[in-house]
Amino acid sequence: MERIRIYFKPIWYNIVRHKAYAGFCVFGTMLTFVFITILLQVAYVILCDTAPAIAADRIVSVPFVLRDNKGEVVKGLNRSDIRTLMNNVREDVRYTSYHYEAVDIMVNGRYDEYGIYFVDCDYWNVFQFEFVQGHFFTEGEMQMPCVIVNENFVRSFFPDKSVINKEIQIEGNTYRITGVVADVSYFAPQGKASLWVPEKFSKNESNDWVETYILYPENMEAETMVRSVTNAYQFFVKTYYNIDKSVSVKQISTEKQFIRKMYGGDLFLSGVGVMIFILLVVPVLNIVLLSMANTSVQTREIGLKRALGASKRTSFLFILVENLLLVITGTVLGILLTVPVCRGIDWIVFSNSIEGQMMLLPRLNWTIIFISVLPLALLFSFLSGGIPAYLTVKRPIIDMLKGGMK
């Protein structure tokens, strides 16, 4: 322990003596890793199967707008159309259809306009939300004025977190809260939803169109599932609307395929890589220049240590460890600030959204922190601290004793 204290004492002394450099290094690293952490967390949500679509590779979406072979709108599919269409799907599947409406609500004396999803019983089987309070609608509750909300809605409208059986007003009618689901990212499938009501209470004021998702059994190829829905869709439009080749079938895909395509497919991965590269390189260049200036102040001291017998490796590690401590401090602060920064973005971007209480990131995925963010922090440290350290210790001792940088 004493040897460790002796080793770190001069490092700590240098940090305290050069407060401006240390502060800039920590602050620059903190900002860098706030945005790197957000970027990697969002990329994980988009590229991996996360709640509520943990079976995104087995969920196939049905186009809710029927178009003819020229792309002209014929009609929007309603629940009756979907029931007819599903009669032609041969596999043993579950499917859900929901209708979206913007309505007026009143909660604890506060009026607002919100988007509501009118869902059937199987919605909660296809999309598997985590319930933190209560439960999904039972068969009996599907006939009653009930509502399920998300955690962010509870935080916004209720001072008390326990909200089961509490009431909210929707279009002047009273609905009882039966469940609260965990928040999900805005970028996840169904990430824009925050209020759910049984389908019976939909007034279909604007239209009766429904969005439909089909959950297929495990161990089926994506191509097979898409072909199954495509065949059923084409048979339906040919039989009832005499359309040979509806362009709508091009939209049939699994949720995983749809999400990736929506965000650019393979280009998304390239974009993430480029953004991480930029976020790393720009601060690294700034810190390298400052570190070289800071190290030049210590050159005579390092040269004296070399003259007294310290090896190049020891001198190199001395400089590198100082930088590593600053970078790790900045990284930890950046990670801790990620959620508050996300809440600020939520307030700026989503606070006036009619769709509801949405979130950029509801929580951190610590696996991503440990396998991606921390290794990048080490790389950041080796680049920003290792380059100046190497340029310093490779110089002849006599030049170092003269001080300054060449």
Beta strands, then each sheet from edge to edge (+ up, - down):
strand 1: 59-62
strand 2: 65-67
strand 3: 73-76
strand 4: 94-107
strand 5: 110-119
strand 6: 131-134
strand 7: 146-150
strand 8: 167-170
strand 9: 173-181
strand 10: 195-198
strand 11: 211-215
strand 12: 253-254
sheet 1: 6+ 9- 7- 10+ 5+ 4- 11+ 1- 12+
sheet 2: 2+ 3-
sheet 3: 6+ 9- 7- 10+ 5+ 4- 8+
end
